[in-house]
């Protein structure tokens, strides 16, 4: 795994820009309206990336769900950086994120956790929940497209608070 500083590489920034994505889609028979995905770069610490790959590996052996495949896609497209180089406004494991549903105006706040620590009443959201997977790696100000059974929701990130408490550490068995 090669760690990089994408903000220092203009070729990288251009190759991952929305314009480059739109140019690529333009040659595809699928129209732009039919493709709903997040094209904004996401950033994940090398520590979270390793822990999430381990979780994914164990989970895929027993139950290959759509949410696991989506997490794998997000990890595959993530820019992996050293934890010390990760900006404080990036959603990481154990961070608390406040976001607004741009369609309804509803504002919510959750702490992103490993599955064994999730508790919706305590506002602790599993990384394997579709919204948890959608939020990881995004920054304050980003708008995240989140596909739900009812359609695509757009979530704007307003605040991220970092915590290095137990929420960022999986238990010995991450699938409990």
N, C-alpha and C positions, 0 to 999 in steps of 0.2 A: 504494500500500500504506500503510494507516494504522497507525502504531505506537501501541500503547496499553499502559496499566498496568492489567491486569485486576483486580489485587488492590485497586485503589482504586475500582472500579465495582461497587456491590452489585447493580445490575440485571444486569450481565454475569455475575457469579458465580451468581445465581439461575437465569438463563436457560440456563446450562451445567451445572447441577447434575444429579446422578443422578435426583433426584425429578422434575425437569422432563422428563428423558428418559423416565422410567417413565410419566409422565402422557401424553406424546406417544405412546408405544408402546401404551398402554391403549386408544387409539382405533383401533388397527391390527388387522386380522384375523390378523396373525402373532402368535403368543404370545411372551411374554418369553423362554421357553426356546429358541425358535428363532432369536433374535437374539443373535449372539455378536459383540460389538464392544467396543472400549475407549471409555468415555464420559468418562474423566478428561481434563481439559484438558491439552494438551501445549504446551510452550514452545520456540520455536526463535529463535535470534538472526537478525537481519535479514541478517547476512553468510552464515550457513549456508543460510538460506532462498533467497537469491539464487543461491548456488552449486548448491544442489540443484535449483532450477527450471531452471537452465541444463543440468545433467546430464540431467534428465528430458526436456527439450525435445529434446536431441540423441539420446537413447536411444529416445524414442518414434517418431522419424522412421525408425529402422532396425528396431526390434523392439518391438512393443507387447505386452509380457508382462504376466501378472497381477501380478508383483511391482512393475512400473513403475506400474501403475494403483493399487496399494495405496499406494505412496509418494506419488503425486499426491493421493490421498484424505487421507493424513496431513498433507501440506503445506497442503491446502485447509482443514483444521480447526484447524491450529496457530495459536497466539497468537504473533505476531511481535513481538519486543522488541529493543531495542538491545543489543548484546553486553555493554555495561557494566551493564545492568539485569538480565541473566540470572543467576539464582541459581547458585551453584557446584555444587549437587547435581543439576543437569539434565543428561541425556545429550545431548551435542552431537557434532558431527563432531570426531574426534581424541580424544575422552574415553575413558577406560577405565572399564568398568562391571562390577561384580560383581553377579550375580543368582542367585537360588535357584529351581529348578523345584519348586513347591509339591507337585506330584504325586509326584515321585521323591526329593525332598530333595537332589538334586545341585546343587552350587554351581559356577558357571562364571564366568570373567572374560575379557572381550574388549575390544579397542580398536576403536572404530567408525571406518571409513575409507571413502574413495572406492574404487570398484571396482579401479582400477589399482594400489592399494596393499594390497589384501586378500591375506592369506596365513594360512590356517587353522592351519598348524603354528606360526606366530609369534603366534597368538591375535589376528590382525588381521582383523576382520569387515567385509565390504562393506555399505554402506548398502542395496544392492540385494538382499542376502540377506533372506529373509523375517523372520528374527529381528532383523536390523539395522534394517529398516523398523519393526518392532514396538517397538523400544526408543527410537528417537529422540524427544527431547522430554519423556520421562518423568522423574520425580524419585525420589530415594532415598525408600523407603517405599511407593511406588506398586506395585500389582499389575497386571501387563500380561497381557491375554488374547492368546494367540498361537495362531492356528489352524494346525494341521499336518495332513498326510494321516491321521494316527492319531487326530485329535481335537484338542480345545482344551487347551493347556497354560497354566498360570498361572505367571508369573514375577514374583517379588518382588525389587525392586531394593534391594540392601544398601549399595553404595558406588559413588560416581562420582568419578573423579579427572580433573581437567582437564589438558589438554596443548595447547600451542599450537605443537607441532612440525609437521613436514611432513605428518603424518597428516591434518591439518585443511585441507590445501591440495591441490586437484586438480591433476593434471599438465595440460599444454597440451591433451591429448586425454583427457577423463575416461572414455572407454569402453575403453581398452586393458586 
